[in-house]
Amino acid sequence: MDGKIKELLTILKQENEIHDRLIECAQIMNKALKENDTNKIQQTSMKYDELTCNIESVEEKRLEICDSIGKKTKMKSRHLNLTSITEALPPEDTGPLGEVRQDLKKKITKLTKINTSNQVLLENALANIAKAVELIACEKKKYSGYKQYGKKDSDFIFRNIVNKVA
């Protein structure tokens, strides 16, 4: 097995490990969103961002290695994908590379599903917050204060979330 192929295999294994941690982080985020645990959401978001940066740097290394493999095999495309590389390699090199690639694809699919669920939960939470603010800010029936027996007050003083009038 060529040195660059071994290096590519190592990089793909690193990507798999980071994706495992991303999946774990996304699952923690999902649970925190369901429980409305804002502290856990904040902590998990920071960890998720850090892992995302890690995956980006590993992907950049992978692209560099793919480019150098492409030059060696005289493929003209820049940033070759793994399918192109495995098709150009001898069968003894494609086995381990294909296995790691399939594992990575499964993890990315799983991560995508969890992230979609998290996105829906976040959008629902934001919609609920927006609706609550709208209800507070736009009262339809404006009645006067205490001991007025529910009479409408024509000179209603607008009250916001922080009631500075009372």
C-alpha positions in Angstrom: 0.0 0.0 0.0 1.4 3.4 -1.0 2.4 5.9 1.7 -0.2 8.4 0.5 -3.0 5.8 0.6 -2.0 4.9 4.2 -2.0 8.6 5.1 -5.5 8.9 3.5 -6.7 5.9 5.5 -5.4 7.5 8.7 -7.1 10.8 7.9 -10.4 9.0 7.2 -10.1 7.1 10.5 -9.6 10.5 12.2 -12.7 11.8 10.5 -14.7 8.8 11.7 -13.6 9.4 15.3 -14.5 13.1 15.1 -17.9 12.2 13.6 -18.5 9.8 16.5 -18.0 12.6 18.9 -20.2 14.9 16.8 -23.0 12.3 16.9 -22.6 12.0 20.6 -22.7 15.8 20.9 -25.7 16.1 18.7 -27.6 13.5 20.8 -26.8 15.5 24.0 -28.0 18.6 22.2 -31.2 16.9 21.2 -31.9 15.8 24.8 -31.0 19.2 26.1 -33.4 20.9 23.6 -36.2 18.5 24.6 -35.6 19.3 28.3 -35.1 23.1 27.7 -31.8 22.9 29.5 -30.3 26.2 28.3 -26.9 25.7 30.1 -26.4 22.3 28.6 -27.4 23.7 25.1 -24.8 26.4 25.4 -22.1 24.0 26.6 -22.9 21.5 23.9 -23.0 24.2 21.2 -19.5 25.3 22.1 -18.2 21.7 22.0 -20.1 21.1 18.7 -18.5 24.2 17.1 -15.0 23.0 18.3 -15.6 19.6 16.7 -16.8 21.2 13.5 -13.6 23.2 13.3 -11.6 20.0 13.8 -13.5 18.2 11.1 -12.8 21.1 8.7 -9.1 20.9 9.3 -9.0 17.1 8.8 -11.1 17.5 5.6 -8.5 20.0 4.3 -5.8 17.5 4.9 -7.8 14.8 3.2 -8.3 17.0 0.1 -4.5 17.7 0.0 -3.8 14.0 0.1 -6.4 13.3 -2.6 -4.8 15.9 -4.8 -1.4 14.4 -4.4 -2.8 10.9 -5.2 -4.5 12.4 -8.2 -1.2 13.8 -9.5 0.5 10.5 -9.0 -2.2 8.5 -10.8 -2.4 11.3 -13.5 -6.1 12.1 -12.8 -6.8 15.6 -13.9 -9.5 16.5 -11.5 -8.8 18.8 -8.5 -10.0 17.5 -5.1 -10.8 14.0 -6.2 -13.5 12.3 -4.3 -12.9 8.9 -2.7 -14.9 7.0 -5.3 -12.6 8.2 -8.0 -9.6 7.3 -6.0 -10.8 3.8 -5.1 -11.7 3.1 -8.8 -8.2 4.1 -9.8 -6.4 2.0 -7.2 -5.5 -1.7 -7.3 -8.1 -4.0 -5.5 -5.8 -4.7 -2.5 -5.7 -1.0 -1.7 -9.4 -0.3 -2.1 -10.7 -2.8 0.5 -9.7 -1.0 3.7 -10.3 2.4 2.1 -13.8 1.4 1.0 -14.7 0.0 4.4 -13.7 3.2 6.2 -15.5 5.3 3.5 -18.7 3.3 4.0 -18.5 3.7 7.8 -18.0 7.5 7.3 -21.0 7.7 5.0 -23.2 5.9 7.6 -22.0 8.3 10.4 -22.7 11.3 8.3 -26.2 10.1 7.5 -26.9 9.5 11.2 -25.5 12.9 12.1 -27.6 14.6 9.5 -30.8 13.0 10.9 -30.0 14.1 14.4 -29.1 17.6 13.2 -32.4 17.8 11.3 -34.2 16.9 14.5 -32.3 19.5 16.5 -33.0 22.2 13.9 -36.8 21.4 14.1 -36.7 21.6 17.9 -34.8 25.0 17.7 -37.2 26.4 15.2 -40.2 25.4 17.3 -38.6 26.9 20.4 -37.9 30.2 18.6 -41.4 30.2 17.2 -42.8 29.8 20.7 -40.6 32.6 22.0 -41.7 34.9 19.1 -45.4 34.1 19.8 -45.0 34.8 23.5 -43.4 38.2 22.8 -46.1 38.9 20.3 -48.8 38.1 22.8 -47.2 40.3 25.5 -46.6 43.2 23.1 -49.9 43.2 21.3 -52.7 42.9 23.7 -56.0 43.0 21.9 -58.3 44.0 24.7 -57.0 46.9 26.6 -58.7 47.3 29.9 -58.1 49.8 32.6 -56.3 49.0 35.9 -57.6 47.7 39.2 -61.1 48.3 40.5 -62.4 49.6 37.2 -64.6 46.5 36.8 -63.4 45.6 33.3 -64.3 48.8 31.6 -62.3 49.6 28.5 -59.7 52.3 29.0 -59.4 54.7 26.1 -56.1 56.1 27.4 -54.4 52.7 27.8 -50.7 53.0 28.6 -48.7 50.4 26.7 -46.9 47.9 28.9 -43.9 46.0 27.7 -42.2 42.9 29.0 -40.6 45.0 31.8 -43.6 46.8 33.2 -42.1 50.2 34.0 -45.4 51.9 34.4 -46.7 50.0 37.4 
